Every structure is written in structure tokens, then in C-alpha cells.
């Protein structure tokens, strides 16, 4: 089964209101279509921003929303310079990852939904996560990227792990990561390695080792729970 994306629905709505011709929908490069951020398969987005060439119709937002599924909304439109590119002009992307705290359960303990994280383990997770801050070579946190590839170097502005909260008798926490940009699977591998270190199945210095040239196989955390929360133009 082919699942339609939010972009599919948005572009189709643009065609229906005559904001773009069908030929542009068939070949989006003709309208210089670009999005500020992309997500892995299975990852959600609270909001995003796209740039494209379209007809300056009055009440465009209202017209488009009439043709969108109710769970997808267009919030507004703004005229920009012809050179504007939503991907290249975006200064930062903020993601959140929601996970049950039993993901941090030490490997020697029995993992269950009744687990409640201690302040010491939560602090350890915060300390480990802080090693991602700044500019580093994240070639081990994606696929098919060599250590010598300049694009493997990415900058992380902030990482925060929130106080735990309980939903339906399960304790959760939310990790918020703000970075300049991210590569395929990068955040899921970053989260996975933090979990592995906190649980005691990976050594404390693994993150620093991962920044070096040697190849390290880091598993991906599940996509469910990862959400693009915000794109920033500062």
C-alpha cells in the first residue's frame, strides 16, 4: 500500500485551487519546490515550511485548507525573494523524542512498564547527551557517509531531557534536540547510543570514539516518538 505524504496532499490542493499547474505537480523542480526539513519514514512533524513558485491568489490559505484533509492545515503564506530556499535558509531544526523511561533501565535489572527512573540515571542521561553539543563529525550516525566527507560535520545547539511524567501508568520523558541540520537516521542513532551507554551496554567513551575515523555500527532507535517540532529562521 502506498501512503500519501503531507507534501502529496499539499501539492494536490495547490493544483485544485489553480495556484500551480499540474505539470509543476508532476515535476516539482519546475516550481523550485523545497522543504525546510525532511523526516525519516515513520517520523512525524508538528509543522514544517516549504518554498515554491505559485500564483499570488487572494485568500490562498483558506482556499487550500478547503482541499486538505482535516488533520493537515496550512497556516499561512508569505512572499519572499526569488533566491529564498527554505532548506538552505533554515538556521536550525528542533526535534523531540518521546520515550518511556524504562528504556534507561540498567541491563542487570528486569525491564517493565512499572520502572521509574532515578534522579541519578536521569542525570547520567543528561551528562551523556551533552557530549553531542557543538560541532562534531557524525559520520557514524548516518548511512553511507565517510569520515572525510565535509557534510558529515554537524552542529548541535542544545539538548534537553525533561523531567519524567506518567501516562497510563507508564513513565515517559521527552528529549529535545536543536541542531543546525541533521542527516538520515542521525537523531535516532544519537538517542540509541545514549540509551546504550546509560543502560551499561556501551562504554562511556563511545560517543567520543564515534567522532573518530573508525567505523562504529550504531543501531537506530524506533521512529515512533520522534517528531519534528520546529524550524527556525533567525
VOGU-3710 file (C-alpha; in Angstrom, 3 decimals, decimal comma):
1> xxxxxxxxxx> 0,000/0,000/0,000  1,320/3,420/-0,982  0,902/6,011/1,764  0,415/9,595/0,654  2,646/12,190/2,256  1,708/15,617/3,570  3,521/17,096/0,576  1,390/14,977/-1,778  -1,778/16,386/-0,221  -0,457/19,957/-0,212
11> xxxxxxxxxx> 0,657/19,940/-3,847  -2,624/18,377/-4,957  -4,520/21,126/-3,133  -2,386/23,782/-4,866  -3,398/22,282/-8,222  -7,094/22,216/-7,291  -7,112/25,944/-6,454  -5,063/26,796/-9,591  -2,079/28,028/-7,579  0,172/25,782/-9,685
21> xxxxxxxxxx> -0,355/23,864/-12,952  -0,473/20,068/-13,000  2,852/19,991/-14,860  4,535/21,535/-11,806  2,944/18,948/-9,543  4,298/16,198/-11,798  7,798/17,718/-11,766  8,241/19,810/-8,617  11,636/21,117/-9,736  9,733/23,336/-12,190
31> xxxxxxxxxx> 8,343/25,344/-9,272  11,590/25,228/-7,236  9,816/23,264/-4,500  11,836/22,818/-1,311  11,071/21,954/2,292  12,902/23,287/5,359  13,288/19,821/6,881  12,743/16,189/5,954  11,841/13,298/8,222  12,681/9,596/8,158
41> xxxxxxxxxx> 9,936/7,129/7,297  7,707/6,730/10,344  8,759/10,061/11,868  6,109/12,741/12,438  6,168/16,522/12,039  4,201/19,072/14,052  4,933/21,754/11,451  7,171/22,469/8,501  7,814/25,207/5,974  8,030/24,874/2,194
51> xxxxxxxxxx> 9,071/27,295/-0,532  7,852/27,249/-4,130  6,705/29,401/-7,017  2,921/29,773/-7,133  0,202/32,149/-8,257  -0,423/35,014/-5,763  -4,078/34,205/-5,143  -6,149/36,061/-2,575  -7,202/34,008/0,448  -4,823/31,252/-0,655
61> xxxxxxxxxx> -4,584/29,753/2,836  -8,355/29,412/3,164  -8,716/28,020/-0,363  -6,019/25,391/0,126  -7,363/24,298/3,524  -10,718/23,531/1,907  -8,976/20,824/-0,129  -6,743/19,384/2,595  -7,614/16,507/4,951  -8,757/17,871/8,303
71> xxxxxxxxxx> -5,588/16,627/10,043  -3,404/18,765/7,738  -3,601/22,563/7,888  -1,832/25,339/6,028  -1,176/28,211/8,459  -0,126/30,980/6,122  1,768/32,174/3,068  4,406/34,876/2,685  6,056/36,363/-0,388  9,858/36,045/-0,312
81> xxxxxxxxxx> 12,792/36,894/-2,560  13,235/34,732/-5,641  16,511/33,428/-4,210  14,885/32,173/-0,978  15,294/28,444/-0,378  13,549/27,056/2,701  16,150/24,319/3,189  19,289/26,426/2,759  17,868/29,455/4,584  16,773/27,462/7,636
91> xxxxxxxxxx> 19,102/28,145/10,581  18,022/25,310/12,881  15,669/22,360/13,270  14,220/21,255/16,608  13,091/17,672/17,177  11,602/15,976/20,201  11,875/12,290/21,036  9,334/10,871/23,480  10,340/7,603/25,118  9,409/5,534/28,169
101> xxxxxxxxxx> 11,975/5,877/30,923  12,283/2,092/31,175  14,448/2,459/28,061  17,103/3,650/30,548  16,662/0,636/32,841  20,104/-0,826/33,720  20,809/-4,025/31,812  21,124/-6,058/35,017  17,584/-5,131/36,107  14,290/-6,538/34,809
111> xxxxxxxxxx> 12,691/-4,050/32,431  8,974/-3,425/32,940  6,421/-0,665/32,497  6,409/-0,131/36,261  10,018/1,104/36,100  10,644/4,602/37,436  13,902/6,299/36,539  16,087/7,531/39,396  17,447/11,063/39,529  20,965/9,622/39,217
121> xxxxxxxxxx> 20,211/7,739/35,996  18,345/10,716/34,549  21,338/12,930/35,310  23,623/10,379/33,666  21,466/10,527/30,530  21,751/14,330/30,555  25,524/14,196/31,014  25,943/11,670/28,195  23,677/13,672/25,867  25,692/16,839/26,478
131> xxxxxxxxxx> 28,615/15,242/24,618  26,696/15,878/21,385  26,766/19,660/21,870  28,873/21,718/19,499  30,319/20,727/16,128  31,325/17,116/15,534  31,813/14,597/12,753  28,632/12,488/12,840  29,618/10,082/10,033  28,869/7,104/12,309
141> xxxxxxxxxx> 25,348/8,386/12,980  24,040/8,021/9,418  24,364/5,694/6,423  26,850/5,829/3,556  28,779/8,840/4,839  32,574/8,755/5,010  34,634/10,365/7,757  36,325/12,553/5,140  33,017/13,918/3,830  32,738/17,567/4,988
151> xxxxxxxxxx> 28,942/17,257/5,136  29,263/14,744/7,997  30,167/17,619/10,316  27,052/18,935/12,055  26,411/21,425/14,859  24,125/20,787/17,840  22,875/23,886/19,683  21,048/22,323/22,628  19,850/19,022/24,075  17,407/18,838/26,965
161> xxxxxxxxxx> 15,912/15,856/28,786  12,693/16,823/30,554  11,518/15,724/33,981  9,612/12,422/33,771  5,820/12,311/33,612  3,328/9,449/33,797  0,706/8,496/31,208  -1,473/5,418/31,765  0,876/4,153/34,483  3,949/4,349/32,218
171> xxxxxxxxxx> 6,670/6,903/32,917  7,944/8,930/29,953  10,472/11,654/29,272  10,951/13,967/26,310  14,340/14,675/24,755  14,523/17,950/22,818  17,344/18,360/20,306  18,065/21,575/18,399  20,660/21,369/15,660  21,668/23,294/12,585
181> xxxxxxxxxx> 20,770/20,298/10,411  20,538/16,518/10,616  21,376/13,585/8,366  19,359/10,450/7,651  18,783/8,446/10,868  21,111/10,755/12,816  18,829/11,592/15,736  17,599/8,018/16,100  21,199/6,792/16,317  22,095/9,574/18,766
191> xxxxxxxxxx> 19,205/8,565/21,037  20,049/4,882/20,718  23,655/5,418/21,780  22,624/7,458/24,826  20,296/4,617/25,856  23,046/2,024/25,346  25,525/3,974/27,483  23,025/4,693/30,263  21,929/1,040/30,378  25,535/-0,100/30,552
201> xxxxxxxxxx> 25,753/-1,991/27,252  28,145/0,552/25,705  31,159/2,221/27,310  31,027/5,821/28,492  33,531/6,965/25,856  31,650/5,520/22,856  30,323/8,895/21,687  33,815/10,367/21,551  35,031/7,252/19,715  32,193/7,631/17,207
211> xxxxxxxxxx> 33,510/11,058/16,195  36,783/9,461/15,056  37,515/7,864/11,682  36,905/4,248/12,760  33,560/2,826/11,703  31,142/2,006/14,543  27,802/0,289/13,968  25,182/2,209/15,960  21,608/0,830/15,921  18,637/3,125/15,318
221> xxxxxxxxxx> 16,035/3,935/17,950  12,443/3,377/16,712  10,991/6,167/14,537  7,811/6,271/16,629  8,287/9,009/19,195  10,488/11,238/17,034  8,771/14,451/15,951  9,959/17,492/14,016  8,746/20,266/16,306  10,080/23,497/14,835
231> xxxx> 12,126/25,016/12,018  13,933/28,271/12,798  14,839/31,251/10,622  16,827/33,502/12,945
//
